[in-house]
Amino acid sequence: MAGGLLVAAAGFLDWFDLTSAGGTVAIKGNEFSVGIGASAIGVFTAISGVIMLLRGPETGAKAWSVTVIVLAAILTVVGGASAFAPETAITQYAAGDVGETLGISETAAKAALENAFATGTLSATAKIGSYLVLAGALSALGGGIAGVAFAKRRRASKAAPPPVAPPSPATPPPATPPPA
């Protein structure tokens, strides 16, 4: 739950510093459709976590735990790419917007961004938002895995028959009819 909320909040923070000859510009996560999507997935992950916590003691909530794991895995990819490969992430995330702004295709915009990063015309560094997306995603992933483990233990405890006490030695053995 907390991991999803962290991702949702991180969408509004600075994800990258983009540096060119003209200076450095901070880019927030919500300036990309990926950042907005990450925030939305973060909210849904948090809601799934709450449901998992509320239903877990009653049902085990395995399906909700798996949902959290899948969403957290998606967010881990987004956060990891943003934090550890910012130039590649910006190229992927911004190509459509750059193409639209310049009136060129997304493919041409992607090639132009890749060329600008390769020649050193542009450089990018990850900022706090990228790292918080990754941290929140990993936290949610841990919670989802713990939820699956809890559901598995819950299911095993419900399936096991109650222990049967052995007969007490003071109790006489059951009478058996004499052989015929």
N, C-alpha and C positions, 0 to 999 in steps of 0.2 A: 504494500500500500504506500509506504513512505517513498519507495523507489519511484513509483509512478508519479507521485506528486512532485518529486525532485525533477524528473524529466519534464513535466508540464511547466514548471516554473523556469527551467533552464531555457526553454524555447524563447523566452523574452529577454535573455541575457546575450552579451556579446559572445559569438562563436568563433569569429576570426578577426585578425587584423590583416588587411590587404594593403600592401605597400607598393607604391610606384614612384616614379620620379617626381610626381606632383605631391607626394606625402602619403600618410597612412590613414586609412579609413577603417573604423570598426564596423563589423557586419553582425547584426543580431540574427539569431536563429529564425525569428518570425519574418525575416525579409526573404526567406526561401520557402517554397512550398514544402520542402522536406522538414524544415524547422516547425512549421505549423502542423504538419502531419505528425511529427514526433511529439509535440505537445498534446495533440488529440489522442494519440496512442497512449501517452503517459497518463492522461485522465482515465481512459478506459482501463488501463492496467491497474490504476489505483482503485477504481470501482470494483473490478474483478477481485482484487485483494481483499476489499471489505466484505464482499459476498463470500469469499473463501473463508475468511475468519468467522463470519456469522454462521455459515452453514457447516463448517468443518466439524464442530463437536457433535452435530446431529447426524450428518451424512458422510463425513469424510471429505467432501467437496473436491474429489479428484479431478473432475472435468474443469472446474474453475482454476485449479492449480495448473493444469496443463495449458489452459488459456493464458494464464500469467506467464508461463514459460515461453510460449510461442511469441507473445507480444514483447517480452523482455529480450528475446533473441533478436528480433527485428531492431529494437532500439540499441542493442549492443553493437550491431553492425553499423548503424548510423553514427553512434557515439564514438566507436573505435575509428572509423574512417575520418570523422571530423577531428578527433584529437591527435591521431598519429599520422595522418596523410592529408593535411589541410588543403594543399594545392590540388590534389586529386579530387577531394570532396567538393571544393568550390567549383572545379571544372564540371563535375557531375550535377551539382545542385543548381548552378547559375546559368548553364548553357542556354536553357529555354528563355530565361528572362533577358539575357544579353542578346540573344538572337532577335527577340521581339523588339527590344529597344533599338537595335541597329538596323532592323529590317532585313536580317539575313536568316538563313535556316539555322536550326539548332545544331546541326552537324557542323556547319561552318563556324558557328560561335564556339563550339567545343574545340575545334581545331585551332581557332585564334587564341583561346585561353591557354590551351596546352602549349602553343608556340610562345606566348608571352611568359609563361612560367619557365619554359625550357631555356629561353634566351636571357632570363633575369630581368625582363622588363617589369614583371610583377613577381611579388613573393607573398607568401601567406604564412601566418602563424596561428596556432590554435589559441583560443581564449577560454575563460572559465566556463562558459556555457557548454562548450564541446566536452570538457572533462566532467561536468555535472551530468550531462546526458549519459555518458558512459558509466559513471558511478551509480546513478539512479537505476540504470538498466541492469547492472550487475547485482545491485541490491534486490531488485524485483525478481531477478533470475534465482537468486538464493532463496527468496521467500517462496517462489513457485516450487522449487525442488523440495524444500522442507514440507510444503503442503502435500506433495505427492507421497513423501515418506510417511507423513502423518496418516494420510488416507489409507495407505497400504497397511500400516499397523492397526488402524481402526478396523479395517475389513478383516484382518487376520484374527483380531480379538472377538469379533462378532461371529466368525465362522467356527471357532473352536468350541467344542461342546464343554459344558461345565464339568469340572472334575468330579468323579464318582469316588466316594470314600470307600475304602475296603471294609468288609464286614468286621465288626468288633469281635475279639476272641470270646467275650462273654455271651455272645449271641449263639444259640445252638445252630448247627447247620440245618438247612431246610430238610424237611422230611421227604424222603423219596419212597415211592410205593415199592413194596416188595416185588421181586421179579415174578412173573406169572409162569 
